[in-house]
Amino acid sequence: MVLDPLLLEILACPEDKGPLLYFADEQSLYNPRLRRRYAIRDDIPVMLVEEAESVTDDEHGRLLAKAEQEGIRPTFEPDAEPS
């Protein structure tokens, strides 16, 4: 199942409050700045810092390349005005 687009617009990393990359097929949200992946379990994002998974350099590169290839955009633009 895909997360609701309205939910994605407000989801942010609980640590740095920045946008995330949403990988629907991997059921995860990724913060490339901190290199942390947040799982989505039973269609619910687990947005707890202590539950996040740190990724290796290789995995970070893979995720960024996949986001570029598939046109995955951040959940929001950090400097954008709320609508």
Backbone bond lengths (Angstrom), bond angles and torsions (degrees), N, CA, C in turn:
res aa  C-N    CA-C-N  psi(-1)  N-CA   C-N-CA  omega(-1)  CA-C   N-CA-C  phi
1 M - - - 1.454 - - 1.530 108.92 -
2 V 1.323 115.90 146.71 1.455 122.59 -179.28 1.525 109.22 -97.02
3 L 1.328 116.40 140.03 1.465 120.13 178.19 1.529 110.59 -68.19
4 D 1.301 115.66 147.95 1.458 123.13 178.90 1.535 109.83 -59.68
5 P 1.336 118.14 130.01 1.469 121.18 179.13 1.530 113.40 -56.65
6 L 1.331 118.51 -33.33 1.465 120.56 178.24 1.527 111.14 -67.29
7 L 1.324 116.26 -35.98 1.462 120.11 176.13 1.522 110.09 -66.42
8 L 1.321 116.70 -42.71 1.465 120.70 -179.74 1.526 112.17 -60.33
9 E 1.327 117.01 -33.54 1.469 120.82 -179.41 1.525 112.68 -64.57
10 I 1.323 117.53 -23.22 1.466 119.42 -177.25 1.529 113.43 -109.85
11 L 1.331 117.20 -8.70 1.464 119.06 179.97 1.522 110.69 -70.85
12 A 1.316 115.18 132.62 1.462 121.96 178.23 1.520 108.28 -140.36
13 C 1.312 115.56 160.08 1.454 120.15 176.36 1.524 108.60 -64.30
14 P 1.322 118.14 131.50 1.458 119.95 -178.98 1.532 113.26 -68.36
15 E 1.326 117.61 -17.30 1.459 119.30 -179.12 1.531 112.52 -91.79
16 D 1.330 117.73 -53.69 1.472 118.58 -176.71 1.530 113.65 -103.16
17 K 1.328 116.83 -0.86 1.471 124.19 176.65 1.525 113.29 63.41
18 G 1.317 116.67 16.25 1.462 121.33 -179.72 1.515 112.15 -92.72
19 P 1.346 115.97 173.05 1.466 121.63 -178.97 1.522 112.13 -70.15
20 L 1.316 114.27 162.51 1.460 122.88 -178.54 1.529 109.48 -124.16
21 L 1.304 115.97 161.75 1.458 122.05 171.63 1.524 107.24 -102.78
22 Y 1.331 116.13 131.11 1.458 121.52 -176.69 1.525 109.66 -102.52
23 F 1.320 116.17 118.67 1.457 123.09 176.57 1.518 107.93 -107.91
24 A 1.330 115.87 90.99 1.465 121.25 -175.60 1.524 111.58 -59.37
25 D 1.336 117.26 -41.58 1.460 119.90 -176.50 1.529 112.79 -70.66
26 E 1.331 116.90 -19.48 1.467 120.91 178.17 1.529 112.25 -104.31
27 Q 1.346 115.74 2.15 1.461 121.42 -179.22 1.525 111.20 49.51
28 S 1.359 114.94 54.89 1.455 119.21 179.94 1.518 111.52 -152.39
29 L 1.323 113.96 157.61 1.458 123.77 172.10 1.520 106.03 -117.96
30 Y 1.334 116.68 138.96 1.461 119.84 -173.63 1.522 111.36 -127.21
31 N 1.326 115.13 133.06 1.462 121.84 174.00 1.529 107.07 -103.38
32 P 1.352 117.28 104.32 1.464 119.21 -177.95 1.529 113.22 -71.81
33 R 1.320 118.45 -20.37 1.467 120.72 -179.87 1.521 111.16 -71.03
34 L 1.333 116.79 -41.03 1.467 121.62 179.93 1.524 112.50 -101.35
35 R 1.338 115.42 -5.05 1.470 121.87 -178.58 1.524 111.63 57.59
36 R 1.338 113.86 49.61 1.464 120.31 179.15 1.520 109.92 -123.43
37 R 1.322 114.40 139.38 1.461 121.15 178.25 1.525 108.56 -113.92
38 Y 1.335 114.45 133.41 1.465 121.95 178.12 1.531 108.08 -109.06
39 A 1.308 116.29 128.23 1.458 121.71 -179.12 1.526 110.78 -76.03
40 I 1.319 114.26 154.70 1.460 121.88 170.54 1.515 105.31 -117.08
41 R 1.329 115.95 116.83 1.468 121.30 -177.79 1.523 109.39 -118.25
42 D 1.313 115.15 127.95 1.474 120.54 -178.99 1.518 110.90 52.29
43 D 1.345 115.86 42.12 1.468 123.89 178.21 1.523 113.42 65.94
44 I 1.326 117.64 20.13 1.465 122.10 178.83 1.532 108.45 -122.84
45 P 1.349 117.04 119.40 1.463 119.17 176.81 1.531 110.84 -66.14
46 V 1.317 116.48 131.29 1.463 122.12 178.06 1.530 106.49 -94.93
47 M 1.327 115.69 93.86 1.462 121.97 -171.87 1.529 111.40 -99.96
48 L 1.313 115.83 53.94 1.456 122.25 177.82 1.521 108.14 -113.69
49 V 1.324 116.91 126.99 1.466 121.27 -178.18 1.528 110.41 -56.00
50 E 1.317 116.64 -42.49 1.464 119.60 -177.41 1.528 113.08 -69.54
51 E 1.321 117.87 -14.88 1.468 122.00 177.69 1.524 112.21 -96.56
52 A 1.331 117.69 -9.52 1.460 121.57 -177.66 1.521 110.76 -69.07
53 E 1.316 114.94 151.72 1.458 121.70 178.65 1.524 108.75 -105.98
54 S 1.318 117.29 126.26 1.460 121.50 172.85 1.516 107.73 -77.58
55 V 1.346 116.67 140.02 1.458 119.66 -178.26 1.531 110.43 -109.62
56 T 1.309 114.81 155.06 1.461 121.85 178.59 1.531 109.77 -74.79
57 D 1.318 116.02 169.23 1.462 120.68 176.33 1.526 111.08 -59.76
58 D 1.324 116.81 -41.60 1.470 120.43 179.63 1.524 111.50 -63.63
59 E 1.329 116.76 -43.39 1.465 120.70 179.41 1.528 110.71 -67.02
60 H 1.312 117.37 -39.21 1.468 121.66 176.34 1.535 109.58 -57.93
61 G 1.324 116.22 -48.02 1.466 120.53 178.59 1.515 112.08 -61.15
62 R 1.325 116.78 -41.45 1.462 120.51 179.19 1.524 111.33 -62.49
63 L 1.325 115.78 -45.04 1.469 119.92 -178.78 1.527 111.57 -65.09
64 L 1.320 117.35 -41.91 1.469 119.92 178.26 1.523 111.07 -65.18
65 A 1.324 117.00 -41.31 1.465 120.46 178.40 1.525 110.65 -64.78
66 K 1.312 116.90 -40.78 1.464 121.12 178.87 1.529 110.32 -64.57
67 A 1.330 116.77 -43.46 1.469 120.09 178.39 1.522 110.52 -60.48
68 E 1.321 116.99 -43.11 1.469 121.57 178.86 1.522 110.94 -63.82
69 Q 1.315 116.42 -47.79 1.458 122.17 -177.65 1.526 111.88 -63.76
70 E 1.322 116.95 -39.49 1.466 121.02 -175.34 1.528 113.26 -95.54
71 G 1.325 116.86 1.02 1.464 119.80 178.59 1.519 113.63 69.92
72 I 1.322 116.51 30.21 1.469 120.29 179.66 1.522 108.51 -76.96
73 R 1.308 115.50 122.56 1.459 122.83 -177.60 1.524 109.75 -102.45
74 P 1.342 117.47 156.37 1.473 120.28 175.61 1.526 111.18 -58.79
75 T 1.323 115.70 155.61 1.462 120.88 -177.92 1.525 112.13 -61.90
76 F 1.322 117.46 -25.81 1.469 121.45 174.26 1.521 108.07 -159.31
77 E 1.318 116.13 164.79 1.462 121.58 175.58 1.521 107.50 -93.62
78 P 1.337 118.56 122.95 1.465 121.18 -172.84 1.523 114.91 -57.90
79 D 1.319 117.94 -32.02 1.467 119.99 -176.78 1.521 113.26 -98.47
80 A 1.320 117.36 3.25 1.466 120.66 -177.54 1.531 110.72 -77.19
81 E 1.312 114.65 146.22 1.464 121.10 174.92 1.525 108.90 -73.62
82 P 1.317 118.66 140.10 1.474 119.82 177.05 1.517 110.51 -64.75
83 S 1.336 115.63 145.41 1.475 119.04 -179.34 1.506 112.55 -94.07
